[in-house]
Amino acid sequence: MTGANLQHLLAMAIYMAAIVVIGVVFARRANKDTESYFLGGRSLGPWVTAFSAEASDMSGYLLMGLPGLAYWTGLADVGWTCIGLALGTYFNFLIVSKRLRRYSIAVDAFTIPDFFSKRFHEKKKVLMTISSLTIIVFFAVYAAQCLSACGKLFSNLFGLSYSGMMIVAAVFVLLYTFLGGFLAESASDFMQAVVMITVLVLIMALSIGAAGGLKTVIENAKSFDGYLSLVKTATPSAEEVNVFGAGKSYGFLTIISTLAWGLGYFGMPQVLLRFMGIRSENELGRSRRVAIIWVVISMAAAIMIGIVGRSVAGLDYLSNSDAENVFIDAATHFLPPVLAGFACAGVLAAAISSSDSYLLIAASAVSQNLYRSVFKKDATDKQVMWCSRITLVAITLIAMVIAWNSNSTVFGITSFAWAGFGAAFGPLVLFSLFWKRTNWYGAIAGMVSGGAMVFIWKLLVKPLGGVFGIYELLPAFIISCIMIVAVSLATGKPSKEIEAEFDSVAK
């Protein structure tokens, strides 16, 4: 290991130590009871709510996936995706946040499966079980992309084994999540959101300077057919750097399906929990403004890093998977080793802030929603906490298996899990909050059909190509909405008690 590598490692170790300190500080409050561990006693401030929601959402794909995709195919795919994500962030805070917080208090729910179950007053816990299993499946995939980002970071930076470094990252995240729960996770996410946006803007500025200025970057990018277009996508060679074929059309249907990334926000448990955990619904307006500013700046900087990479000597890649290292390579090219270490800690920040959220929510789904609510209703808080920790280990092992292939892209893994939550939970969240006629049968039909359609479209329909080659979230979201409405109308109205509860929250 070189002297520069040692400085990288030292800076990252200091950063990790700071994260651990946060966990220790919040450990006592987090372990007081299960509500404190899983929702922090609904005590988050507006800035922490905004920053932790976005940091837990914008995982390794912000610093690796987005720059890598922008470098590889240009502006269209990544541009429309980010426009959709920005719109989704804004409308999720605007439409969902206040009503969800109010409703979750009314039914005394502090997890998403708990909310669904209590919203429809179910007795057999079918909806709770299905939503808990959905969380386990898709958060295992989500956690996998975080571990993949960490593995690629250490493999690229230190020349170490991808799989070995992924295991080290998994152990660290696991121990940290054990320690502090929701409060520690939210507090560290706040700090990590600051780190992420800072290093993105810094690396973008340094990269533009190294490329000879913004004018040089734009002129170079224009020389690649379709690279800076929003209606065409570039076709890079996998054999020669900066050699492109003719650009391919990026049609209207593809644009709509890519914008559909924004629909995913309505079903993201890690974001929805922040709405439930804020200390006052009156502070959500400020959180919305902070969140949208953070998202726009961060994503714009991430895209620019990828585009500028095409104009910087030494940032040469022959696959999308390799191109996801452009942020790391730019940091080590343009910064002194210690600062580069802190910049690369931003990748760890993104991965850790997301993976601990995913693991914590998955653990709550098993321990609180399945173990206590279905299998052992008299379980003590201590038993629930032990169940959650066993679940954390199991989910982490599954995530490691999924992420074991170093050639998989962070962006690709993320897109599938995002679609899963967006289609299974998103429509049901909206209908639960805004349509009184939604009933238990419609809720189950919508959740099952949305989640199943993600798999069906991804594995069976999308490979047909043509008009079927759209992002699986869009058709799955639509199918879920249709099923909620059709099945709810075909079956009995909700009880008067449920309707009265809905009316009290809607005021």
N, C-alpha and C positions, 0 to 999 in steps of 0.2 A: 504494500500500500504506500503510495507516494505521500510527500508532505502536504500537498494540496488536498489529497483524500482525507488525511487526518484532520485537517482544518474543517473540511466539509462535515466529517463525522462529529467533531467537537461541537460545531454550531447546532447540528441537528440534535445532539444529546442534550444540550442546554434547553433547546425548545421542548423536547420530550419531558425533561425534568419539570419545566414550568407547567406542563399539562398534568403531570402527576400531582404536583402541589395543589392544583385546583381540585383534583379528585379527593385529596386528603381533607382539604378545607370543608368540602361539602359532604363528606362521608357520613358524619354524625346526623346531620339533618336528613340526608337521603334515606338512611336506614331506620328512621323513627317508626315508619309504618309503610304499608304498600302504596298508599296514595302519594306519600312524599317521595318514595323511590321511583314510581312510574309517572308522576305528573308534577312533582315539586310543590305540592300544596297550592297550586294555582297562584304563584307568587312572582311570575316573570314580569319584568318591566318592558316598555315598548321597544327599546333599542335591542335588548337581549332577545326579545321575541322575534324581531325582524331579522337580525343577524344570524341567530341560531337556526331559524327556519330556512334561510337561504344557504347557510353553510352546510347544514345536514342534507339539503336537497342537492346543491351543486357540488357533487362529490368529485372523484378523480377525473370525471369527464370534463370538468371545467378547465383544469390545468393541463390535461393530457388529451382527452377525447376531442374536444372542440378545436384546439390548435392543430392536432393531427389531421382531422378531417378537412379543415380549411387549407392546410398545406397540400393535402393530397388532391382534392378535387375543386378547390376554389370556393367561391362565395355562395353559390346557390343553395346547396344542401344545408350547410351550416347556418347561412343567413336566415332562411325561412324557418329553420328550427328555432333559432334564437328569438325571432320575432314572435313565434308562437309561445315560447316560454315566457317572454316579457309580458305578453297579453294575459297569459294564464296566471302569472304572479299577481298582476294588478287586480284582475276580476275575482280571484280567489280571496284576496284580502277584502275586496269591496263587497262581495256578495255573500260569501260563506262565513267569514270569520266571526262576526258579531252574533249571527243567529246560532252558529254551532256552539259557541261558548255558552250562550244563554240556555240552549236546549240541554247541553251536557250537564249543566248545574241543575236544571229542572228535574232530570231523570237520575241524577247522582251517578254519572258515568265518568270514568277517567281513563278509559281505553276506547279505541274505535269499535272493536267487537262488542264491548260493553254498551256503547251508545246505541248501536244498531239493535241489540237485544232488548234494551230497556225502552227504546223509542217505540217498539211494536209490542211491548208487554208480553213477550213470549215466555211460555212456561217450560217447554221442552228443550230450549237452548239450541235449536237447530241452526238458526241464523248465526248465533254466536260461534258455534262449532265451525260452520262453513267459512265465516270471515276469519276466524283464527287460523284455519288451515291455509287459507289464501295468503295470509300474512307470512306464514312459515315458508311456503313455497317461493314466493316472489322476493322476500327479503333475503333468503339464502342466495338467490341470484344477484341481488343488489350488493350484498356483502362481498360476493365473489369479485365484482368489478373493483371494489375498494382494495381488496387484497392483491388483485392483479396490478393495480396502479402502484402499490407499494413494492411489489416484486420487480416491476419494470424499473422503478426509480433506483433501487439499490443495485440491481444488475447492471444498469447503464452507468451509474455513478462510480461504483467500486469494482466492477467486473466480477461480481460474485454471482453465485447460483441464483437464478430466478426463483426456483421452488424453495430453496433454503431461506431466502430473504422473505418470501411470502409467509412462510411458517413463523419467522420471527415477528413479522408485523401482526399476524393473527394472535400470537401469544400476548403481545403488548396491548392490543385493542381489547382482548378478552379480559385481561387483568384490570385494565382501566375501567371497563364497563362494570365489572364486579364491584369496584370500589365505591363509585359515587352516584350512580343512577341518573335520573333526569336532570336534577339541578346542576350536578357537576358537568354533565354532557352539554347542557345549555350554556353554562358559563364559559366552558372551554370553546364551544362553538362560536361564541361572541368574539373571543380573542382570535380564533382561527379565521373567521370571516375578515377581520382586519388584516391579518397576515396575507390571506389569499388575494384580496383586492390590491394591496400594496405591492406585492411582488409581481402581479400581472401588469400593472401600470408601469412599474420600473423596468421590467424586462422588455415590454413593448417599446418604451422610449429608447432604451439602449440598442435594441435590435434595429430600429429605424435609423439611428445614428450610424451604426456599423454598416448598414446597407447603402449609405450615401445620401440619406434623406428620403422624405416621403415621395417626392417627385420621381426619384429613381425606382423606388419600390413599385409605384403605380405603373410606370412605363414598362418595367420588366413583366409585371403581372398581365398587362394588356397584350403582351406578345404571345401569351398562351391562349389559344382559342377557347372562349367560354369561361375563363378563369374568374373574371370579375363581373360576370353576368348573373342576374337573378332568374333568367329564363333559359339558360344553358348551363351545363356542367362540364368541366374539363375532364379529359381522358388521359391521365399520365401514363407513361411507359413504365413497366416494372423492370426494365433492363438498362435504361439510360436515364440519368438524372436530368430533369428539366426538359425532357423531350415529351411532346404531347401530340396526340392524334386530333382529329376534328372533334369539336365539342358536341355533346349530345343535348337534344332538346329537353328542357325541364318544364313539362306541360302543366296546365291548369290543375288537373286532378292530382298530380304529384305535389304541387304547391299546397293545395288544400290538405292533403294527407300529412304533409310535413308540418304545416301550421297546427295540425291536430295535437302536436306535442303539448300545446297549452292546455288541452282538455285533461291531461294527466294530473294537473295540480289538484283538481277537485277530489281526487282519490288518494292523495299521498299521505299516509298516516303520520310520517315524520313532520310534515308541515301542519296538518290538522291538529296534532297534539299541541303545537305551540299556540294555536288559537284557543284551545281549551285551557291552557295553562297560564295565560296572561292574567295579571292581577285585576284588571278592569277593562271592560269592553269599550270604555270611552277612550282608551289609549290605542285602540287598533287603527285609527285613522293615521296617527303618527307612524305606527309600525308599517303601514302600507306605503307611505311616502319614502321612508328609509329603505324598505325592501326593494322597491322598484328602481330607485337610484342605484343601489348596490348591484342589482342584477344587470342593468343596462351597461354600466361602466365595466363590470367584470367580464361580461360576455363579449363586449366590443373589443376589449383589450386581448382576450383569448383568441378571437378571430384574427386580429391584426398580427399577433405573434406568428400564427401559422402562415399567413400571406407573406409577411416580411421574410420569413424563413426561406422562401424561394429565391430571395435576392442576397442571401448572406452565404459567403463561402464557408464550407465546412458543415453546413446544415443540409446534408444530402441523404435522401432516403429513397428506397425503391419499393416500399409497401406502406399501406396505411398503418399497419401495426407498428412498423419502425418509426413512422412519422409522428407517432404519439410521444416520442422522446424529444420533440423539438423544443419544448419549454425547458426541459432539464438541460439539454445541450446548450441552449442560448444562455442560460444562467451561468454555466461553467465557463462559457466562452468570454462573457462580457463583465463578469464580476470577480473581485478578489475572492479567494477560496472561502474565507469565513462568511462573507456576504452571500456567496453562492450557496453555501450550506444552509443559511437561513432562508434563501429563496426556495431551495429544494424542500425545505421543511414545509413550505406552502403546499406541496403535493401531499406530504404526510398529513398536514392540517386538513386538507380536503378529504382524504381517505378516512382519517380517524373520525372527523366530525360526522361523517356519514355512517361509517360502519358501526360506531357505538350506538347511534340512533336506531339503525336497523336491528342490531342485536337486542337492544333493550326492548323495542316494540315486539319483536318476535318472542322474547322471553315472557313478556306480559301476556301475550296471546295464549301461550301454553299454561303458564302458572296461574294467572288470575282468571282467564276466561275459560280454560278447559279444566285444569286441575281443581280449582276452587269452585267454579260455577257448575261444572258438569259431574266430575268424578268424586270429589271429596268436599262437600259443601261445608263441612265443619272444620276445614283446614285452618290452622293458625297462621298468623303473619309470618312466623319463622319458617313454617313448612312451605309456604308460598315462595318465600325468598330462596330457599334451597332448591325448589323446583325450577325457579327462574335461572339459577346459576347452572344447573345441569343442562337446561335448555340452551343456554348461551354456548356451552361447550359443543353440544350436538350440532347446532346451526353453524358454528364456526368450522367444524370439520366438513360439513356438507359444502360450505362456501369454498373451502380449500380445494375440494375435489373438482368443483365447477371451474375454478380459476387456474387449474393445474397447467392447462395448455398456454404457453407463453405467447403463442401466435394469435390468440383471440384479441379482439380490440376492446378497449374500455368502453368506447362509444356503442359498439354492437351489443355488449352485455347489458349496458344501461337501458338501451332502447326497448329491449324485451321486457325487463322488469317494470319499466315505466308504463308500458302498455298494459301489463297485467293489473297493476293497481288502478290505473286510470279507468279501465273498462269495468273491473269488478266492483270498485268502490265509488268511483266518481259519479255516475248517474244516480246511484242509491243515496249518496250524500245530498245531492241536489233535490231529489224528489222527497227525501225524508224531511228536509228543512222547509220546502216550499210548496208541496202538494199534499193537502190534508187527506185526500182520497187514497193515497198510497197505503197498501195493507201488507200484512206479513207474507202472504203468498206472492204478491208482486215483488217484494223485496228479495225473497229467495230466488225467484225466477230471474230477476235482473242481475243479481250477483253471480249466479251459476252460469248463465248464458254469456255474460260479459267476459268472465275469466276463461271459460271454455273456448270462446270464439278467438281469443288471442292465440291460443295453441293451434286451433283449426286453421286460422288464416295464415299464421306464420309457417306452419309445417306442410299444409296441404294446398291451400289456395294461392298464396303468394308466389310459390315456385312456377305457377302457370304463366306468370309475367303479364305484360300488356296492362289492361285496366285493372287487373287483379294484383299488380305489383305495388300496391300502396301500403303505407305503414299500417300495421294491424290494429293500432289503437282506434283509428277512425271507424272502421266497420264494426268492431267489437263494442265501442261506445254506443253507436247507433242501435245495434241489436239489443243491448242492455236496456236502453231507454224504451224501446218498443215493447219489450217483454214486461217491464215494470208497469207501463200503462195498460197493456192488453190484459195481463193477468189480474191486476188490481180491479179493473172494471168488470172482468168476468166472474169475480168472486165477491164475497160480502164486504160491506163497508166496515171500516174500523169501528171499534166500540166508541160509545159516547165519551167514555173516560179518556181514550186516546185523542179523540177530536178536541175535547176540552183542553187537554194538555197542550196540543198543538196551537190552539187559539191563544192560550196564555203566553206562549213563547213568541208568537207572531205579533203581539201588540207592540 
